[in-house]
Amino acid sequence: MQRRITEFFVGLLFGLGLMLSGMTDPGKVLGFLDLAGLWDPSLALVMGGAIAVGVFAFSLAKKRGLSFFGDALRLPTQERITKRLVLGSLLFGAGWGLAGFCPGPALVSMAAGQSKAALFVVFMLIGMGIFEVAERRAQAAMLG
């Protein structure tokens, strides 16, 4: 039970951070991507902070064998940049740029009652489902 409470508060802290930084506002994200118009560089500061935290967290995680809850850590092992990674990143970035939402901020915005965010989340889930079906079919075709 204590684990779930901790998870809840970590998620709450993340959501509050997204709200305070303005990342739940699609206009803020779109303003960052509008290089030819009224460019808003504040997202770069948020990204820089996230990268700094990530570098610290991953360096700490590499030294540990277990998570803070005692579970085995499963860190990424892929070190090559593949065609699949590049295409997936481009698709993710295109969706983010068109909608102004990233998955995390979209969930926070949806919980705050933004109907555009709810629509984004619905289609994000549909896209994830399509990906899962395609992956299973590709694996089945490889096996046989």
VOLUM-399236 format. One record per residue: residue in three letters; x, y, z of N, C-alpha, C in turn. Coordinates in Angstrom, 3 decimals, decimal comma. Example, Ala and Ser with C-alpha at 12.3 -4.5 7.8 and 13.67 -1.06 7.14 Angstrom:
// VOLUM-399236
(site "Ala" (13,190 -5,690 7,800) (12,300 -4,500 7,800) (13,200 -3,300 7,800))
(site "Ser" (12,850 -2,250 7,080) (13,670 -1,060 7,140) (12,900 0,030 7,870))
This chain:
// VOLUM-399236
(site "Met" (0,815 -1,193 0,000) (0,000 0,000 0,000) (0,865 1,265 0,000))
(site "Gln" (1,955 1,228 0,792) (2,842 2,384 0,854) (3,466 2,658 -0,517))
(site "Arg" (3,732 1,599 -1,253) (4,306 1,739 -2,594) (3,351 2,518 -3,506))
(site "Arg" (2,072 2,186 -3,478) (1,072 2,870 -4,306) (0,936 4,334 -3,910))
(site "Ile" (1,014 4,605 -2,617) (0,940 5,994 -2,149) (2,147 6,776 -2,659))
(site "Thr" (3,319 6,170 -2,585) (4,532 6,820 -3,098) (4,413 7,066 -4,597))
(site "Glu" (3,941 6,060 -5,341) (3,760 6,215 -6,788) (2,783 7,345 -7,095))
(site "Phe" (1,704 7,421 -6,321) (0,722 8,476 -6,521) (1,358 9,851 -6,339))
(site "Phe" (2,117 10,024 -5,261) (2,712 11,328 -4,991) (3,813 11,691 -5,992))
(site "Val" (4,542 10,711 -6,483) (5,526 10,988 -7,535) (4,819 11,449 -8,811))
(site "Gly" (3,723 10,776 -9,168) (2,934 11,190 -10,332) (2,318 12,561 -10,138))
(site "Leu" (1,829 12,834 -8,935) (1,260 14,140 -8,619) (2,320 15,235 -8,738))
(site "Leu" (3,509 14,971 -8,232) (4,610 15,932 -8,333) (4,969 16,191 -9,795))
(site "Phe" (5,004 15,132 -10,602) (5,288 15,278 -12,027) (4,213 16,131 -12,705))
(site "Gly" (2,958 15,840 -12,427) (1,858 16,604 -13,013) (1,893 18,064 -12,599))
(site "Leu" (2,168 18,326 -11,322) (2,277 19,709 -10,856) (3,430 20,434 -11,547))
(site "Gly" (4,533 19,723 -11,730) (5,670 20,314 -12,440) (5,316 20,674 -13,870))
(site "Leu" (4,563 19,807 -14,531) (4,113 20,097 -15,896) (3,199 21,315 -15,922))
(site "Met" (2,312 21,397 -14,946) (1,391 22,536 -14,896) (2,142 23,837 -14,597))
(site "Leu" (3,032 23,815 -13,616) (3,777 25,019 -13,244) (4,682 25,515 -14,378))
(site "Ser" (5,235 24,585 -15,150) (6,127 24,968 -16,246) (5,354 25,395 -17,491))
(site "Gly" (4,035 25,209 -17,477) (3,213 25,606 -18,623) (3,161 24,569 -19,731))
(site "Met" (3,688 23,386 -19,487) (3,746 22,379 -20,542) (2,410 21,716 -20,822))
(site "Thr" (1,392 22,016 -20,029) (0,053 21,490 -20,317) (-0,710 22,422 -21,256))
(site "Asp" (-0,102 23,524 -21,616) (-0,701 24,482 -22,550) (-0,149 24,217 -23,950))
(site "Pro" (-0,974 23,706 -24,871) (-0,473 23,409 -26,216) (0,089 24,652 -26,912))
(site "Gly" (-0,419 25,832 -26,572) (0,092 27,057 -27,172) (1,553 27,294 -26,834))
(site "Lys" (1,951 26,898 -25,637) (3,348 27,031 -25,211) (4,248 26,134 -26,046))
(site "Val" (3,807 24,905 -26,253) (4,577 23,955 -27,060) (4,642 24,424 -28,509))
(site "Leu" (3,502 24,829 -29,050) (3,480 25,294 -30,438) (4,308 26,570 -30,608))
(site "Gly" (4,337 27,424 -29,561) (5,162 28,626 -29,605) (6,640 28,295 -29,674))
(site "Phe" (7,044 27,222 -29,037) (8,434 26,785 -29,102) (8,792 26,302 -30,505))
(site "Leu" (7,833 25,649 -31,149) (8,080 25,095 -32,483) (7,944 26,143 -33,584))
(site "Asp" (7,415 27,313 -33,280) (7,207 28,377 -34,268) (8,473 29,232 -34,398))
(site "Leu" (9,454 28,715 -35,096) (10,733 29,411 -35,234) (10,625 30,681 -36,075))
(site "Ala" (9,665 30,734 -36,981) (9,527 31,890 -37,869) (8,614 32,963 -37,285))
(site "Gly" (7,919 32,666 -36,207) (6,965 33,621 -35,623) (7,430 34,099 -34,267))
(site "Leu" (6,520 34,067 -33,309) (6,825 34,488 -31,942) (7,379 33,298 -31,161))
(site "Trp" (8,663 33,027 -31,378) (9,292 31,861 -30,764) (9,342 32,005 -29,252))
(site "Asp" (8,939 30,949 -28,537) (8,945 30,910 -27,071) (10,005 29,896 -26,629))
(site "Pro" (11,158 30,350 -26,129) (12,245 29,427 -25,778) (12,073 28,722 -24,432))
(site "Ser" (11,005 28,980 -23,700) (10,870 28,427 -22,347) (10,846 26,898 -22,332))
(site "Leu" (10,345 26,276 -23,385) (10,334 24,813 -23,431) (11,760 24,263 -23,434))
(site "Ala" (12,689 24,994 -24,046) (14,087 24,558 -24,057) (14,639 24,487 -22,633))
(site "Leu" (14,230 25,417 -21,778) (14,671 25,385 -20,383) (14,086 24,182 -19,644))
(site "Val" (12,824 23,889 -19,911) (12,192 22,722 -19,290) (12,884 21,440 -19,773))
(site "Met" (13,160 21,373 -21,084) (13,853 20,198 -21,631) (15,257 20,071 -21,033))
(site "Gly" (15,948 21,188 -20,913) (17,294 21,165 -20,327) (17,256 20,656 -18,896))
(site "Gly" (16,277 21,108 -18,118) (16,132 20,610 -16,751) (15,837 19,117 -16,716))
(site "Ala" (14,982 18,662 -17,632) (14,651 17,233 -17,693) (15,874 16,404 -18,079))
(site "Ile" (16,667 16,907 -19,005) (17,886 16,192 -19,409) (18,861 16,112 -18,243))
(site "Ala" (19,018 17,219 -17,510) (19,922 17,215 -16,353) (19,482 16,196 -15,311))
(site "Val" (18,186 16,163 -15,014) (17,669 15,183 -14,051) (17,871 13,769 -14,594))
(site "Gly" (17,605 13,567 -15,903) (17,761 12,251 -16,514) (19,195 11,751 -16,483))
(site "Val" (20,147 12,637 -16,770) (21,563 12,245 -16,740) (21,940 11,790 -15,332))
(site "Phe" (21,530 12,562 -14,338) (21,810 12,201 -12,946) (21,122 10,876 -12,588))
(site "Ala" (19,847 10,744 -12,937) (19,088 9,545 -12,575) (19,649 8,290 -13,244))
(site "Phe" (20,009 8,385 -14,525) (20,545 7,209 -15,213) (21,935 6,850 -14,702))
(site "Ser" (22,755 7,850 -14,358) (24,072 7,526 -13,813) (23,929 6,842 -12,459))
(site "Leu" (22,973 7,265 -11,659) (22,699 6,611 -10,381) (22,138 5,205 -10,606))
(site "Ala" (21,223 5,076 -11,550) (20,595 3,775 -11,820) (21,615 2,745 -12,301))
(site "Lys" (22,595 3,179 -13,090) (23,610 2,245 -13,606) (24,458 1,658 -12,483))
(site "Lys" (24,550 2,375 -11,364) (25,345 1,907 -10,230) (24,553 0,992 -9,308))
(site "Arg" (23,244 0,946 -9,499) (22,370 0,157 -8,637) (21,891 -1,084 -9,389))
(site "Gly" (21,595 -2,120 -8,673) (21,037 -3,309 -9,282) (19,533 -3,385 -9,132))
(site "Leu" (19,033 -2,629 -8,146) (17,609 -2,672 -7,840) (17,036 -1,258 -7,790))
(site "Ser" (15,731 -1,172 -8,026) (15,046 0,112 -7,894) (14,900 0,440 -6,407))
(site "Phe" (14,396 1,643 -6,116) (14,187 2,018 -4,724) (13,140 1,133 -4,045))
(site "Phe" (12,291 0,476 -4,837) (11,283 -0,433 -4,290) (11,788 -1,876 -4,239))
(site "Gly" (13,014 -2,118 -4,701) (13,584 -3,458 -4,644) (13,378 -4,295 -5,894))
(site "Asp" (12,786 -3,711 -6,935) (12,595 -4,445 -8,186) (13,867 -4,387 -9,031))
(site "Ala" (14,026 -5,367 -9,928) (15,169 -5,361 -10,828) (15,059 -4,179 -11,795))
(site "Leu" (16,174 -3,502 -12,030) (16,197 -2,395 -12,995) (16,366 -2,957 -14,400))
(site "Arg" (15,579 -2,463 -15,310) (15,678 -2,874 -16,713) (16,006 -1,635 -17,541))
(site "Leu" (17,272 -1,337 -17,649) (17,707 -0,164 -18,395) (17,831 -0,501 -19,876))
(site "Pro" (17,672 0,490 -20,741) (17,822 0,239 -22,182) (19,218 -0,302 -22,507))
(site "Thr" (19,267 -1,230 -23,445) (20,549 -1,805 -23,846) (20,942 -1,408 -25,263))
(site "Gln" (19,990 -0,943 -26,048) (20,257 -0,558 -27,442) (21,107 0,710 -27,470))
(site "Glu" (22,214 0,662 -28,195) (23,084 1,825 -28,294) (23,166 2,362 -29,718))
(site "Arg" (22,602 1,634 -30,669) (22,655 2,071 -32,068) (21,433 2,904 -32,413))
(site "Ile" (21,632 3,844 -33,312) (20,515 4,609 -33,856) (20,047 3,866 -35,104))
(site "Thr" (18,826 3,349 -35,046) (18,298 2,535 -36,135) (17,281 3,328 -36,954))
(site "Lys" (16,980 2,798 -38,122) (15,962 3,411 -38,979) (14,617 3,453 -38,244))
(site "Arg" (14,308 2,409 -37,549) (13,051 2,321 -36,803) (12,985 3,400 -35,718))
(site "Leu" (14,086 3,622 -35,019) (14,140 4,661 -33,989) (13,931 6,042 -34,598))
(site "Val" (14,603 6,313 -35,699) (14,484 7,622 -36,349) (13,059 7,842 -36,857))
(site "Leu" (12,478 6,841 -37,519) (11,112 6,981 -38,040) (10,099 7,143 -36,898))
(site "Gly" (10,260 6,379 -35,838) (9,368 6,506 -34,695) (9,489 7,875 -34,044))
(site "Ser" (10,696 8,376 -33,937) (10,908 9,706 -33,356) (10,286 10,787 -34,221))
(site "Leu" (10,422 10,655 -35,537) (9,816 11,628 -36,445) (8,292 11,605 -36,337))
(site "Leu" (7,716 10,424 -36,256) (6,267 10,300 -36,125) (5,789 10,882 -34,800))
(site "Phe" (6,504 10,575 -33,723) (6,170 11,124 -32,409) (6,257 12,649 -32,441))
(site "Gly" (7,336 13,175 -32,994) (7,526 14,628 -33,066) (6,483 15,310 -33,926))
(site "Ala" (6,082 14,668 -35,014) (5,048 15,252 -35,879) (3,718 15,337 -35,134))
(site "Gly" (3,361 14,291 -34,413) (2,124 14,309 -33,635) (2,168 15,352 -32,539))
(site "Trp" (3,315 15,470 -31,895) (3,508 16,451 -30,830) (3,393 17,864 -31,401))
(site "Gly" (4,011 18,077 -32,551) (3,973 19,395 -33,171) (2,603 19,771 -33,699))
(site "Leu" (1,868 18,817 -34,218) (0,528 19,107 -34,733) (-0,471 19,381 -33,612))
(site "Ala" (-0,375 18,618 -32,535) (-1,359 18,730 -31,460) (-0,930 19,681 -30,342))
(site "Gly" (0,380 19,829 -30,162) (0,867 20,641 -29,060) (0,895 19,891 -27,740))
(site "Phe" (0,653 18,589 -27,800) (0,661 17,765 -26,592) (1,693 16,658 -26,710))
(site "Cys" (2,323 16,363 -25,612) (3,165 15,192 -25,431) (2,331 14,276 -24,518))
(site "Pro" (2,583 12,974 -24,464) (1,715 12,094 -23,673) (1,522 12,507 -22,213))
(site "Gly" (2,584 12,810 -21,497) (2,446 13,183 -20,083) (1,587 14,418 -19,883))
(site "Pro" (1,942 15,538 -20,525) (1,109 16,731 -20,388) (-0,325 16,527 -20,878))
(site "Ala" (-0,518 15,677 -21,868) (-1,875 15,416 -22,351) (-2,713 14,754 -21,268))
(site "Leu" (-2,136 13,812 -20,529) (-2,876 13,149 -19,446) (-3,216 14,141 -18,340))
(site "Val" (-2,264 15,011 -18,004) (-2,522 16,022 -16,974) (-3,618 16,975 -17,447))
(site "Ser" (-3,533 17,416 -18,698) (-4,529 18,341 -19,252) (-5,907 17,691 -19,324))
(site "Met" (-5,941 16,409 -19,679) (-7,205 15,694 -19,731) (-7,827 15,626 -18,336))
(site "Ala" (-6,998 15,334 -17,323) (-7,497 15,268 -15,950) (-7,995 16,633 -15,474))
(site "Ala" (-7,438 17,703 -16,064) (-7,873 19,063 -15,715) (-9,118 19,478 -16,495))
(site "Gly" (-9,599 18,595 -17,379) (-10,845 18,861 -18,086) (-10,724 19,443 -19,473))
(site "Gln" (-9,538 19,447 -20,056) (-9,379 19,972 -21,416) (-9,861 18,930 -22,432))
(site "Ser" (-10,883 19,277 -23,187) (-11,456 18,325 -24,139) (-10,484 18,003 -25,281))
(site "Lys" (-9,675 18,970 -25,704) (-8,687 18,699 -26,760) (-7,681 17,656 -26,296))
(site "Ala" (-7,311 17,722 -25,025) (-6,373 16,744 -24,481) (-7,013 15,363 -24,428))
(site "Ala" (-8,283 15,303 -24,062) (-8,976 14,017 -24,018) (-9,026 13,388 -25,404))
(site "Leu" (-9,307 14,200 -26,415) (-9,322 13,696 -27,785) (-7,935 13,188 -28,190))
(site "Phe" (-6,895 13,943 -27,820) (-5,518 13,521 -28,104) (-5,233 12,171 -27,447))
(site "Val" (-5,613 12,018 -26,177) (-5,345 10,775 -25,450) (-6,074 9,605 -26,096))
(site "Val" (-7,310 9,808 -26,526) (-8,057 8,738 -27,192) (-7,306 8,270 -28,437))
(site "Phe" (-6,870 9,214 -29,263) (-6,170 8,822 -30,484) (-4,769 8,298 -30,198))
(site "Met" (-4,146 8,765 -29,122) (-2,852 8,219 -28,720) (-3,018 6,746 -28,356))
(site "Leu" (-4,069 6,420 -27,613) (-4,321 5,030 -27,227) (-4,639 4,162 -28,443))
(site "Ile" (-5,379 4,724 -29,392) (-5,655 3,989 -30,631) (-4,348 3,704 -31,370))
(site "Gly" (-3,501 4,707 -31,462) (-2,199 4,519 -32,106) (-1,349 3,474 -31,406))
(site "Met" (-1,371 3,474 -30,084) (-0,618 2,468 -29,328) (-1,180 1,072 -29,593))
(site "Gly" (-2,495 0,972 -29,696) (-3,119 -0,317 -30,002) (-2,739 -0,818 -31,385))
(site "Ile" (-2,754 0,084 -32,361) (-2,354 -0,289 -33,724) (-0,913 -0,775 -33,726))
(site "Phe" (-0,042 -0,082 -32,990) (1,359 -0,492 -32,909) (1,482 -1,896 -32,321))
(site "Glu" (0,753 -2,166 -31,233) (0,828 -3,485 -30,595) (0,383 -4,588 -31,546))
(site "Val" (-0,707 -4,358 -32,276) (-1,196 -5,347 -33,238) (-0,152 -5,575 -34,331))
(site "Ala" (0,420 -4,497 -34,846) (1,435 -4,615 -35,898) (2,675 -5,355 -35,391))
(site "Glu" (3,087 -5,078 -34,162) (4,248 -5,756 -33,575) (3,996 -7,258 -33,435))
(site "Arg" (2,826 -7,614 -32,954) (2,502 -9,037 -32,779) (2,468 -9,760 -34,133))
(site "Arg" (1,914 -9,094 -35,136) (1,880 -9,708 -36,468) (3,283 -9,863 -37,036))
(site "Ala" (4,135 -8,848 -36,826) (5,520 -8,928 -37,324) (6,280 -10,043 -36,627))
(site "Gln" (6,089 -10,194 -35,313) (6,757 -11,254 -34,579) (6,247 -12,626 -34,999))
(site "Ala" (4,946 -12,728 -35,226) (4,372 -14,004 -35,670) (4,888 -14,381 -37,051))
(site "Ala" (5,043 -13,379 -37,928) (5,560 -13,639 -39,273) (7,010 -14,085 -39,224))
(site "Met" (7,788 -13,531 -38,288) (9,199 -13,926 -38,172) (9,327 -15,333 -37,626))
(site "Leu" (8,418 -15,721 -36,744) (8,485 -17,043 -36,151) (7,965 -18,139 -37,068))
(site "Gly" (7,128 -17,693 -37,993) (6,768 -18,726 -38,802) (5,762 -19,018 -39,684))
